């Protein structure tokens, strides 16, 4: 008993020491954060660019009554608005808690009411997560968070065409863990409360929603069972399916006639504005196979039209479908290189991407111009006035996503390097004796692709180390421009290392 009492005393003392150390550690961390904040507050920042590229766009909405007004959702850059077709821009979301955006919607009854779904709507390893759905009643000037905070990744918002209080949301849910608010949610009080009507608490969320323009009680939904870990990715499962609702999204009927019976991956949906009985589904199957399916009877039966499926890094990063409001049977399948069908999905051709960035995610049309198309991709916004024959880059949307930075020890002016999301590893001198200051011409590309973490060689600032996706590593000589691949390779008979995205 005496021995037990001694042990209890020692345990209490040990616990007190741990607790004291923990509190002291937290206090030190808090003090450090305050010190850093005060130091940063005392700094004077200057803009050094670059102004020659943009960044990943996840969604686009064009105002239904004024086609000069666009809202743009950026994967890692908030929400932006232009009132003059891209001549100037206003950042709308700087004061909000989430910088990562997945989708947008305008209220058909009152386009000044803007809905924003935070958290990117793709399944990559490098995506940002959000904190729910936001609403603005004044065209984006002010915002209110309307809930679904644990959804993390919202992919589609639909506002009832005749009742502003009714909104449906497709939530993919957390990518790296189970649970959260995932599935199809509906509000009937303008976002004050939400009810989940489809999906589950584990791994099944929703990736797309459609509404029949003739009857708002008819909706289509695509669920998506997916899970990511550091070592692997499960992009489908038995929970992935197509559904239709006949009562405004209260209940759902699973669609299966003519659809694959095996496990499916990410699904993109589209509906024909000319004939809403025609519905399209781009379906991912195993090993990046799949196809585009078409229904001509409102989802009652389906027929496979082609083997088209998004490629690149995988359908989880693309797979959205967009149906032209002007040209019957013209559909766009978002992909590394956009695929276009002019015959209702029977055949697909690669869209002209000359002088345009690849990795496409969003498409928008102007209702008064059948030849106009606006595309959002990893490189920003591009518009065509002749149905994709030529492209104009919207070059003033400053939303480049920098992963990490590095500086060298050059004198008198050091160099700055940044690895970007799909816009290369870029470098620039920190100061210049040019009267105009740093210009776009001072920037240079160290290495292409997704840049990630750059590094410099101490004592030899001409040597820069740069990464690109899948663990690739290069050594760059700034004087000669030489790039050498120095990624470690497995010896003969050894198993190759597995790399994450960076």
C-alpha positions in Angstrom: 0.0 0.0 0.0 2.9 2.3 0.9 4.5 1.5 -2.4 1.2 2.3 -4.2 0.9 5.7 -2.5 4.5 6.6 -3.5 3.7 5.7 -7.1 0.5 7.8 -7.0 2.5 10.8 -5.6 5.2 10.4 -8.3 2.5 10.1 -10.9 0.8 13.3 -9.7 4.2 15.1 -9.6 5.1 13.8 -13.1 1.7 14.8 -14.4 2.1 18.3 -12.9 5.5 18.7 -14.5 4.1 17.6 -17.9 1.1 19.9 -17.5 3.3 22.8 -16.6 5.7 22.1 -19.5 2.7 21.8 -21.8 1.3 25.2 -20.6 4.8 26.7 -20.8 5.1 25.3 -24.4 1.7 26.7 -25.4 2.6 30.1 -23.8 5.9 30.1 -25.7 4.2 29.2 -28.9 1.7 32.0 -28.3 4.5 34.5 -27.5 6.4 33.4 -30.7 3.3 33.9 -32.8 2.8 37.4 -31.3 6.5 38.2 -31.9 6.2 37.1 -35.6 2.9 39.0 -36.1 4.4 42.2 -34.7 7.5 41.8 -36.8 5.4 41.2 -40.0 3.2 44.2 -39.1 6.3 46.4 -39.1 7.4 45.3 -42.5 6.6 47.3 -45.7 5.7 45.0 -48.6 6.2 45.7 -52.2 4.8 43.8 -55.2 7.4 42.1 -57.4 5.1 40.2 -59.7 4.8 38.2 -61.8 2.0 39.7 -63.9 2.5 37.3 -66.8 0.4 34.3 -65.6 -2.7 33.5 -63.7 -3.9 30.4 -61.7 -6.3 27.6 -61.3 -10.0 28.5 -61.9 -12.6 26.1 -60.5 -15.9 27.7 -61.6 -17.3 30.6 -63.7 -20.7 32.3 -63.7 -21.8 35.0 -66.2 -24.6 37.3 -65.0 -27.8 36.3 -66.8 -28.9 39.9 -67.6 -25.5 41.5 -68.1 -22.8 39.4 -69.8 -20.1 41.9 -68.9 -20.4 40.8 -65.3 -18.5 37.6 -64.4 -17.9 35.9 -61.1 -14.9 33.6 -61.0 -14.1 30.9 -58.3 -10.4 30.3 -57.9 -9.0 27.0 -56.4 -6.6 28.8 -54.1 -7.5 32.5 -54.6 -11.0 33.3 -53.4 -13.7 34.9 -55.6 -13.3 37.6 -58.2 -15.7 39.8 -60.1 -15.5 41.8 -63.2 -18.1 44.2 -64.5 -16.4 44.9 -67.8 -15.7 41.5 -69.3 -12.3 41.1 -67.6 -10.8 44.6 -68.2 -10.6 45.1 -64.4 -11.2 42.9 -61.5 -12.3 43.1 -57.8 -11.3 40.5 -55.2 -14.5 39.7 -53.2 -13.4 37.1 -50.7 -10.2 38.4 -49.0 -11.9 38.9 -45.6 -13.3 35.4 -45.4 -11.9 32.4 -43.5 -11.6 30.2 -46.6 -9.4 31.0 -49.6 -10.2 27.8 -51.5 -13.4 27.8 -53.7 -15.2 25.0 -55.5 -18.4 26.4 -57.0 -20.6 29.4 -57.5 -24.3 30.1 -58.3 -26.4 33.2 -58.8 -30.0 33.4 -57.8 -32.2 33.4 -61.0 -34.8 35.6 -59.2 -32.2 38.1 -58.0 -28.7 37.8 -59.5 -27.3 40.1 -56.7 -27.7 37.1 -54.4 -24.5 35.1 -54.9 -23.8 31.7 -53.4 -20.2 30.4 -52.9 -19.2 26.8 -52.1 -15.8 26.7 -50.4 -13.2 24.0 -50.8 -11.9 22.8 -54.2 -14.2 20.3 -56.1 -11.4 18.0 -57.2 -9.7 15.0 -55.6 -6.0 15.8 -56.0 -3.4 15.7 -53.3 -2.7 19.5 -53.5 -6.2 20.9 -53.0 -7.4 23.3 -50.4 -10.4 22.7 -48.2 -13.2 25.1 -47.2 -15.4 25.9 -44.3 -18.9 25.7 -45.8 -21.3 27.7 -48.0 -21.4 31.5 -48.2 -24.2 33.9 -49.3 -24.0 37.5 -50.5 -27.1 39.7 -50.9 -25.2 42.6 -52.6 -23.3 41.2 -55.5 -20.4 40.0 -53.4 -19.7 43.2 -51.4 -20.5 41.4 -48.1 -20.8 37.7 -47.1 -22.4 35.5 -44.5 -21.3 31.9 -43.8 -24.6 29.9 -44.1 -23.3 26.6 -42.6 -22.1 23.2 -43.8 -18.8 24.1 -42.2 -17.5 20.5 -42.1 -18.2 19.8 -45.8 -14.7 20.9 -46.8 -15.3 20.4 -50.5 -18.4 21.7 -52.2 -18.9 20.9 -55.9 -22.3 22.3 -57.1 -25.0 24.8 -56.0 -28.4 25.1 -57.6 -30.9 27.8 -56.6 -34.6 27.2 -57.3 -35.6 29.2 -60.3 -38.8 30.6 -58.7 -38.1 30.5 -54.9 -34.9 32.1 -53.6 -35.2 30.3 -50.3 -34.8 26.9 -51.8 -31.2 25.8 -52.6 -29.6 22.4 -53.3 -25.9 21.7 -52.6 -23.6 18.8 -53.7 -21.0 18.2 -51.1 -18.0 15.9 -51.7 -17.1 16.0 -48.0 -13.6 15.7 -46.5 -11.0 14.2 -48.8 -8.5 12.8 -46.2 -11.0 11.5 -43.6 -14.4 10.0 -43.3 -17.5 11.8 -41.9 -18.2 15.5 -42.2 -21.2 16.9 -44.1 -21.2 15.1 -47.4 -24.0 14.3 -49.9 -26.9 16.4 -51.3 -28.2 19.0 -48.9 -31.3 21.1 -49.3 -32.5 24.3 -47.6 -36.0 25.8 -47.7 -35.2 28.9 -45.6 -32.4 30.6 -47.5 -29.6 28.7 -45.8 -30.7 29.1 -42.2 -31.0 25.3 -41.9 -29.9 22.4 -44.1 -31.2 18.8 -44.5 -29.2 16.0 -46.1 -31.3 14.0 -48.5 -28.7 11.8 -50.2 -25.2 10.5 -49.2 -23.9 9.0 -45.9 -21.7 9.8 -42.9 -18.7 7.8 -44.0 -17.2 8.2 -47.5 -20.1 8.9 -50.0 -20.5 12.5 -51.0 -22.0 14.1 -54.1 -20.1 15.5 -57.0 -22.7 16.9 -59.4 -26.3 18.1 -59.5 -28.7 19.0 -62.4 -32.1 20.5 -62.4 -34.7 20.1 -65.2 -35.3 23.7 -66.6 -39.0 22.8 -67.2 -39.7 21.4 -63.7 -37.7 22.3 -60.6 -39.0 19.2 -58.9 -36.9 17.0 -61.2 -33.3 16.8 -60.2 -30.4 14.5 -61.0 -27.5 13.8 -58.7 -24.2 11.9 -58.9 -22.7 10.5 -55.7 -19.0 9.8 -55.3 -17.3 7.4 -52.9 -13.7 8.4 -52.6 -10.9 8.4 -50.0 -7.3 9.6 -50.1 -4.4 8.8 -47.9 -0.7 9.7 -48.2 0.0 6.2 -49.7 -3.0 5.7 -51.9 -6.3 6.9 -53.4 -9.6 5.1 -53.7 -11.5 7.0 -56.3 -14.7 5.0 -56.5 -16.8 2.2 -54.9 -20.3 0.8 -54.5 -21.6 4.1 -53.1 -20.9 5.9 -56.4 -24.2 6.1 -58.4 -26.7 8.2 -60.4 -30.0 9.3 -58.9 -33.1 11.2 -59.9 -35.6 13.0 -57.7 -39.2 13.7 -58.6 -40.1 15.7 -55.5 -37.5 18.5 -55.4 -34.7 16.5 -53.9 -36.6 15.2 -50.8 -36.3 11.5 -52.0 -34.1 9.9 -54.6 -34.5 7.0 -57.0 -31.3 5.2 -58.1 -30.8 5.0 -61.9 -29.2 1.8 -63.3 -30.9 0.8 -66.6 -28.0 0.7 -69.1 -25.4 2.1 -66.7 -22.3 0.1 -65.7 -22.9 -2.6 -63.0 -19.3 -2.4 -61.7 -18.0 0.1 -59.2 -17.8 3.6 -60.7 -15.6 6.6 -60.0 -16.2 10.3 -60.5 -19.3 11.2 -62.5 -20.0 14.4 -64.4 -23.5 15.3 -65.5 -25.0 17.5 -68.2 -28.5 18.3 -69.5 -29.5 19.5 -72.9 -31.1 23.0 -72.8 -32.8 22.3 -76.1 -34.3 19.0 -75.0 -34.1 18.4 -71.2 -35.1 14.8 -71.6 -31.6 14.3 -72.9 -29.1 13.8 -70.0 -25.4 13.0 -70.2 -23.2 11.3 -67.7 -19.4 11.0 -68.0 -18.5 8.0 -65.9 -15.1 6.9 -64.7 -14.5 3.1 -64.4 -11.5 1.1 -63.2 -8.0 1.9 -64.4 -9.0 5.3 -65.8 -11.4 3.7 -68.3 -15.0 4.9 -68.7 -17.3 6.5 -71.1 -20.0 9.0 -71.8 -23.6 7.8 -71.4 -26.7 9.4 -72.8 -30.3 9.1 -71.8 -33.2 10.4 -74.0 -36.0 9.7 -71.6 -35.0 11.6 -68.5 -32.7 9.0 -67.0 -35.1 6.0 -67.3 -32.6 4.3 -69.7 -29.1 4.9 -70.8 -26.8 4.0 -73.7 -23.1 4.2 -73.9 -22.1 6.7 -76.6 -18.3 6.6 -76.5 -15.3 5.6 -74.4 -14.4 9.2 -73.7 -13.0 9.8 -70.2 -10.9 12.5 -68.6 -7.1 11.7 -68.6 -4.1 13.7 -67.4 -3.6 13.1 -63.7 -6.9 11.2 -63.6 -10.7 11.8 -63.8 -10.7 12.9 -60.1 -9.2 16.2 -61.3 -11.6 16.9 -64.2 -14.6 15.0 -65.5 -17.1 17.9 -65.6 -19.6 18.1 -68.5 -20.8 21.3 -70.1 -23.6 21.3 -72.7 -23.8 24.2 -75.1 -27.1 26.3 -74.8 -26.8 27.2 -78.5 -25.7 24.2 -80.4 -27.7 20.9 -80.0 -25.5 17.9 -79.3 -22.4 20.0 -78.5 -20.9 18.9 -75.2 -17.5 19.7 -73.5 -15.8 17.1 -71.3 -13.3 18.8 -69.0 -9.9 17.2 -69.3 -6.2 17.9 -69.4 -6.9 18.7 -73.0 -10.6 19.6 -73.3 -12.7 17.0 -75.3 -15.6 18.2 -77.5 -18.4 16.3 -79.1 -20.6 17.7 -81.8 -22.8 14.6 -82.2 -24.3 14.1 -78.7 -21.3 12.2 -77.3 -20.9 9.6 -80.1 -17.4 10.9 -81.0 -15.1 13.3 -79.2 -12.2 15.4 -80.6 -9.5 17.3 -78.8 -10.4 21.0 -78.5 -8.0 23.4 -80.0 -5.6 24.5 -77.2 -3.1 26.4 -79.3 -1.7 29.3 -77.2 -3.9 28.2 -74.3 -3.0 26.6 -71.0 -4.3 23.1 -70.4 -6.0 21.3 -67.4 -9.6 22.5 -67.9 -12.2 22.8 -65.1 -14.9 25.3 -66.0 -16.9 26.5 -69.1 -19.3 29.4 -69.4 -21.4 30.6 -72.3 -23.1 34.0 -73.2 -26.7 33.6 -74.0 -26.7 36.2 -76.7 -23.6 35.0 -78.5 -23.5 31.4 -79.9 -19.8 31.7 -80.9 -18.5 32.8 -77.5 -17.0 30.5 -74.9 -15.1 31.2 -71.6 -12.9 28.5 -70.2 -11.3 28.3 -66.8 -8.2 26.1 -66.4 -5.0 25.8 -64.3 -3.6 28.7 -66.2 -6.5 31.1 -65.6 -9.2 32.3 -68.0 -9.3 32.1 -71.8 -12.1 33.4 -74.0 -12.9 32.5 -77.6 -15.1 34.5 -79.9 -15.2 31.9 -82.7 -16.1 28.6 -81.0 -12.6 27.7 -79.8 -10.7 28.4 -83.1 -8.7 31.2 -81.4 -8.1 32.1 -77.8 -7.5 35.3 -75.9 -5.8 35.0 -72.5 -7.4 37.1 -69.7 -3.9 38.2 -68.4 -4.8 40.4 -65.5 -6.3 38.0 -63.0 -3.5 37.7 -60.3 -4.3 34.3 -58.7 -1.1 32.3 -59.2 -0.8 29.6 -56.5 2.7 29.6 -55.1 3.5 26.4 -53.1 6.9 27.4 -51.5 9.6 30.1 -51.9 13.4 30.2 -51.7 16.0 33.0 -51.9 19.7 32.8 -52.7 22.7 34.7 -51.3 23.6 36.7 -54.4 24.9 40.3 -53.9 24.0 43.1 -54.1 20.6 41.9 -55.1 19.4 38.4 -54.3 17.1 36.3 -56.4 13.6 35.0 -55.4 12.3 31.6 -56.6 8.8 30.2 -56.3 7.2 26.9 -57.1 3.7 27.2 -58.5 0.7 25.0 -59.1 1.1 24.1 -62.8 2.7 27.4 -63.8 6.4 26.4 -63.5 9.1 27.3 -61.0 9.7 31.0 -61.5 12.6 33.2 -60.6 13.2 37.0 -60.4 15.8 39.4 -59.1 14.8 41.1 -55.8 15.9 44.6 -56.9 16.8 46.3 -60.1 18.4 49.6 -61.2 15.8 50.1 -63.8 13.8 53.3 -63.2 10.6 51.3 -63.8 11.5 48.7 -61.2 10.9 45.0 -61.6 9.1 44.1 -64.8 7.7 41.0 -66.4 10.9 40.7 -68.5 12.9 40.2 -65.3 11.0 37.0 -64.5 12.3 33.7 -65.9 11.3 30.0 -65.9 13.5 27.6 -64.0 11.6 24.5 -64.6 8.1 23.6 -66.0 5.1 21.8 -64.5 4.1 22.0 -60.9 6.9 23.7 -59.1 6.6 22.8 -55.4 9.8 23.5 -53.3 12.8 25.3 -54.9 16.2 25.6 -53.1 19.4 27.4 -53.8 23.1 26.4 -53.3 24.8 28.4 -50.5 27.8 30.2 -51.8 26.9 29.5 -55.4 23.7 31.4 -56.2 23.8 30.4 -59.9 22.7 26.9 -58.9 19.0 26.3 -58.2 17.2 23.1 -57.4 13.6 22.8 -58.6 10.9 20.1 -58.4 8.1 19.0 -60.7 5.3 16.7 -60.0 5.7 13.0 -59.0 8.9 13.5 -57.1 11.0 14.8 -60.0 14.1 16.9 -59.1 16.3 19.1 -61.4 19.5 21.1 -61.0 19.3 24.4 -62.9 22.3 26.6 -63.8 21.1 30.2 -64.0 24.1 31.3 -66.1 24.0 28.6 -68.8 20.3 27.6 -68.5 21.3 24.0 -68.2 18.8 21.7 -66.5 19.9 18.3 -65.2 17.6 15.6 -63.9 18.9 14.5 -60.5 16.0 12.5 -59.2 17.3 9.5 -57.2 16.9 6.3 -59.2 16.5 2.8 -57.8 19.5 0.4 -58.3 19.1 -2.6 -60.5 16.7 -5.0 -58.8 15.5 -2.5 -56.2 11.9 -1.3 -56.0 11.5 2.3 -57.1 10.5 4.8 -54.5 6.9 6.0 -54.4 6.6 9.8 -54.5 3.8 12.1 -53.5 2.7 14.9 -55.7 5.8 17.0 -54.7 
